[in-house]
Amino acid sequence: MDYLNKLLFGKDFKWGVSTAAFQIEGACDADGKGKSIWDTFTAQKGKIFSGQTAGIACDFYNNYKADIDLIKKLNIPNFRFSISWTRVLPNGTGEINQAGIDYYNQVIDYCLSQGIEPWVTIYHWDLPQVLEDQGGWTNRKVVDWFISYTAICAQHFGDRVKYWMVMNEPSVFSGAGYFFGIHAPGRTGLKNFLPAIHHIVLSLAAGAKKLRELLPEAEIGTTFSCSHIEPRSDSKRDIKAANVADALVNRLFIEPVLGLGYPMSEIPVLKGLEKYFQPGDEQNMSFDFDFIGLQNYTREIIKYSFFTPYIQASQVKAKDRNVPITAMGWEVYPPAIYHVIKKFDAYPQIRKILITENGAAFPDQVIEGEVDDLRRAEYLQTHLQQILKAKQEGCKVDGYFVWTLTDNFEWAEGYHPRFGLIYVDFDTQERIVKSSGKWLAGFLKE
């Protein structure tokens, strides 16, 4: 392995760790918190691995000081976390829950007291169930609901939070939640997916504009899930399928936000979005973000597939390709992150790129009180080498946040995939810093 040193990335490079409220907080109905779509979804039979729920999760709600102390111990200077919409607004709109505001103020204040910079994600998938009952992201009113929620976050936390991310991975929560139905709220089909896409894009831009209006000094970004995509072969049909998959996975949300419109020429079914357009929408879809967060874990190999509706493309699963994989079944392919940075760096509209999530789940085991996760440490190191390569070639990549701090509730997969730098015993809530966490602490030490 090539020599890897923090100093090679430059003194202004942002090092951090990322989390999400629903995945770590627990306390699902404590102190006036309302129900989110994920509270509802996880209560339904057969939706989550082994019927698990996030009712307690990592109990970050009660353990936040100890966990922030661990962030400090690992020498991580930046902590990305999300606000739970229903902890702040139990009914999605209307009356504020002061206990929720107080809680996030305590988290922010404790971060700052420990010398850790808070980075806030406003929306990480936990839409209030009350709003979902009115159509959720398929209802155009969601734009106004989201603006109001964003304003409350800015007004209560903006005096101390400098760095904001409006949304987390719109392609994932729209596709998995409103087309495939494998994530909350469990809706399926184009009739849900298309309006959700458009209203998410409008909300993303409107939320960012509200932040800019209320917090003119803030650094405002948002995050996108992206995969490096390659065709299975050099046949015209496989190449076309890969281009369609790329448009769907990597371009569907970022291009309208950058003012480029939806990639309808590659995915003709997106022409169905036009029925949801209203006058002025083209202008209201875009925003000049200070930074774009890219979240990459793997690459996808794509082949032509006659039987896949709308896109005629399907993935060749990693387990069928005899390549190293993670506990999620994702290929371990470090050059993917380099290719993704190069791809997005080519957009002149993007000012700055941060890697806001990257990490791996492996079947970690506690042996004599230790978790020796050498594969995760190697995963982080090899991906950092690829980021450094892109940076040294002139790409505007300026930060790296590991997913994630502690093992947590990993959505439909429950507690089975462990992504954390810190092992959690979910029965006792004991924390054990893994070898990867110790490696990172040493790497980041001044």
N, C-alpha and C positions, 0 to 999 in steps of 0.2 A: 504494500500500500504506500502511495506517495505520502510524503510528510504533510501533515495537516496542522495548521496553526491558526488560532483565532485572528491573529494580527494580519494575516494574509487577506482577510475580508475587509479590512479598513476599520478605523476607529468609530465610524458612525453607523456601522452595520448593526441592525436590531436583532438581538437574540431573545427568544421567548418560548413560551409554552402555551398551548391552546386548550380550552375546555368549553363545555356547553352546559347551561343551567340544568336542563332536564336530565342530562346524563350523570350529573354528580350531586345535585343538591339534596334529593330526597325531600322530606318534609312536604309531601305533595298537597296536603290540605292544612298546613300549619299557618297560624297567625293571619287568617283571612284570605289565603291564596285561593283563587278560583280554579276551575277545571280547564285544562288545555285539551286539545285534540289527542295528545299523546297519553294523557291520563285515561281518556275514554278508550282509545285504541288498545292500550296494554291490558285493559280489563276484559277485552273480548277474547273468548276462547279460540285458541289455535293461531293467534296472530304473532306471538312472540315465542322464541325458543324456550321450551320447557315451561311455558306459561309464566315466565318471570315478569315482574313489574319493577318500576323505578320508584316505588313508594318510599324506600329508604336510600337506595343507590349507594353513594359513598358518604352520605350524610354530611356533605360539605356545608349544608345549611347550619349545622351545629359545630362542625369541625373546621370552619374556614380559617381560623387563626393558626391552628396546627398545620394545615396544608399550606398556607402562605409562608409559614416558617420553613417548611420543607423546600419551597421554591427558593427562598433566600439561601438555605443550606446548599442547594444545587447551583448556586451562583447565577441563577437565571434572572436577568434584570427586568423582563417584560412579561406580564401575565394577561393573556387574553381570556375573557370570560363573557358570558352572555347574560342579559337581563331576561327574567321570566315575565312575559307580558302579563300573565294572570296573577303574578305576585304583586305587581304594581297596579293593575286594573283588573280586578277579579271578573268583571263582566265585559272586558274588552274595551269598553268605553265608559264614560261617566265618572262615577265616584272613584277617587284614588284611595288605595289601601296604604295608609301611612306606615303600617308595620313593614310592608314590602319596601317602601322608599327608605325607611330607617335601616333595613337590613343591607341594602346595596350601598348606602352611605357608609355603613360600618366596614363592609368589605373594601371599598375604595380607600377609606381612611387608613385601614390597617395595612393595605398594600403600601401606601405612601409612607407610613411610619416605618416600614421595613425597607424603604429604599427601592421599592418595586413599582414600575410604571404600569397603571391599569389601562388595558385596551378593551373597550366595550363593544360587543356585538349586540345590536338592538334586537335582531330577530334570528333565532337559531331553531326554527321549526315548530315552536310550541304555540300555535295559534289558539286563542281562547275558544273553547267549545261553544260558547254563546254566539260567537261570530260565525263559526262553522255552521251552526244551525240556521243561519241566515244566508248560507251559500259560501261562506269563507272566501277563498281566493277567486271563486267563480262570480262573485258579486262585486260589481264595480264600486260599490260603497266602501269596499275594503281600502281603497286609496285614502279616503278621508279618515277612516279608522286608524290607518297606519300613520298618517301625518300627525294625528292627535297623540298617539302613543309615543311617537318619536319626540314630539315637542315636550312631553312630560319628562322623558329621559334627559333631554338636553337641559331643561330648566332645573332639574333636581341634582344632576350629576356633572353638568358641563363646566362648573367652576373649577373642578379638579381633574376631570378626564380630558386629556388632549387628543387622544387617538380613538377614532370611532370606525366601526364597520357596520354598514347598514343592514346587510343580510348575509346569511351563510348559505352558499351553494343552492341558488334557486333551481338549477337544472335537476338537482337530486330531490328536493322536497316537492317540486311540481310533478316530476316524472314518476317517482315512487309513490307519491301520495294521491295524485290526481289522474294518473293514467294506468299504472300497473296495480295500484291498490295494495301494495305490500308494505307501505308506510301509512301513518296517519295522514288524512282521515279515512283512508281506504277506498277512495273513489276511483272509478275506472273510465277509460274511453275518451275519445276526442272531445265529446260534448263537455267534459269537465276540464280536460287538459288545455284546450285552446284558450278559453276565457281566463283560466288561471295564469297561463303564460303572460298574456297581455296585461292583466291587472297587477301581476308581480312586477313586471318591468315598469309600469307607471308608478307603482308604490315605491320601488327602489329609487327612482329618480326624484320623486316627490319628497321622500324621507330625507334624502341627501340635501335637497334644496332647503328643507326646513332646518336641518342641522346648520347649514351654511348661514342661513338668516339669523339664527339664534346664537351661534358660536362661530363668529367670523375668523377666529384665530385657530380653530380646531383643524387637525389633520383628518380628512374624511376619506374613507375607502369602503370597499365592499369585497366579498370573496366569492370566487368561482371554483367549482370542482372542474378539473381538467385531466384528461388522459392523453398520453402520446399514442396516436393511432397509426397503425401500419396495415396495408393490404396483405392478405395471405400469400398472394402471388402477384406477378406483374401482368396478369390478364386484365383486360379492359373492365370486365364486370367486377372483379375484386377491387380494382383501383377506384371505380365509381362508388362501390359500396363503402369503401373506407372514407371517401370524401363526404358521403352522406352522413356517416356515423360521426365524422369530425364536426360537421355543421350542427348536428343534434347535440353532441356532448360538449363541444368546446366553444361554439359560436352563437348558439341560440339566444343566450341572454346578454353576453358581453357586447355583441355588435350593435343591437339597438341602443344600449346604454352609451356606447361611443358615438352614436349619431349615424350609424351605418344601416339601420333598419334590420329587419329579420332576414335570415338566409333562405328566402323562399325559392330562389332558383335551384338550389340543391335539394330542397325538401318541398315539393309542390303542395303537399297537404297543408302546409302552413298558410297557404292562401286563404284558408278558412278563418284565419285571424282577422281578415279585413272586415268581417261582419261586426266585430267588437270595437272597431275604431270609431272615434268621435272626432269632430273638428279640433285641431290643435294637438292631437295625440303625438304626431311625429316630433314636434318640438318638446313635448312634455315627457318623452321617453328617455332623453339623454341628460347626462350630467358630467361635468369636468371633475373627475375624482383626483384627489391628491395622490392616491396610490391604489393599485389593484392587488388584492390578495389572491394568489394562485394556490390551489390545494391539489397536490399530486401524490399518488401512491404507486402507480403502476403504468403499464402500457396495455393496449388492447390490439389483438390481431383480428382483422375483420375480413369476412368472406361474403360473396354474393349469396343471397338466400331468397329464392323465388317466393317461398311461403311466408316470409316475414312481412306482415301488412305495412303499407305506407312507405317503408324505407328499403325493402329488398336487401337488407344487410343483417348479418348476425355475427356474434363474436365466436372465435375459436377458443374455447375455454383453456385456461392455462394448464389445468390438470391433464388435459388431453395432448399437451404439447411437450410433456416431459421436461419442464423447466422448474427451477426452484420456486416454491409458492409459500405464502403466509397462511395463517389460520383462517383468513377470509377467502382463501383460494385465489389470491391475486399473485401474479408473477412478480418476483423480485427482479427488477430491471432498472438499475440506477440511471443509465443514460436517458430514461424517460423524462426525468426532471430537467435535464439539460435541454432536450428537444422542446419541452413545453415552454421553458423560459425564452428560448430563441424565437419560438412561434409568436408569443405574445409581445415580446420586445419589438417585433417588426411593426406593430400597430403604432403609428406616430402619435395617436391620441393618448396613449398610456404614458403618464409621466414617470411613474416609479412602480416597480414590482416588489412585493414581499411574498415569500413563501409562508403562508399563514397556517398551513397544515402539511405535515409529512411525517410518516411513522409506519410502524408495522405491528401486527398482532401475531404472537407466537404462543405455543402452549407452555407457558412458564410454570415452573415447579419450585416450591420451597424445599430446599434440602439443607438441613442443619441451620435453619434460620437465614439462609441466603438464597437469592434468586440470581442465578448465573445465566443471563440472557445474552450470550455472545453474539447470536445472530442479529438481535436488534441493534446492539452496539455497532456491528459491522454494517448493517443497513443504514444507520445514521451517518456513519463515516463515509461510506461510498457515495451516498447522496450529496453530502456536503462537498465532496470532491467535484462532483458534476456541477453543483451550483457555483463553486469557485471558478471552474473552467469557463462557465458562461460569463461570470463577472469579469474575469481577466480578458475575455474577448470583447468587452465593452458593453455587455448587457446591463440595463439599469435595474439590477436586482439588489435589494438593499436590506434584506432581513430574512430570518429563518425561525419559524415557530414549530416546535415539535408537537405532534399529536401523539400522546397527551400526557398530562401530569400523572394521574392515577388511573389504574384499571377502572372501568366504569360500565354503565349501562349502554350497550352498543346497539340501540334501536331494536330492530326486529331480531337481531342475533342475541339479545339479552346479555348476560354476563360472561358468555362463553369466550368471545375473542378478547384477549388482554392486550391493550395498546400502551399501557402506562409505562412511564419511567419508574413508577412506584407501584409495587404489588399491593393489592388490597385483599384482605380476607373478609369477604362480605358477611360472614357470620359474626365476626368479632370487631370489624372495622380496624383491625391492626394494619399498619403501613410498614412495608419493607422496601427500602430503596434498592432497586435492581442494579446489576452491574452496569447497564447502559446509563442509568442515572448517575452513577459514580463516575463513569467515563466522561459524561457531559460536564459534570461539576468540575472535573479536572481541566477539561478543555477550556471552559469559560473562566477559570480562575484568572484574576488579574495578574 
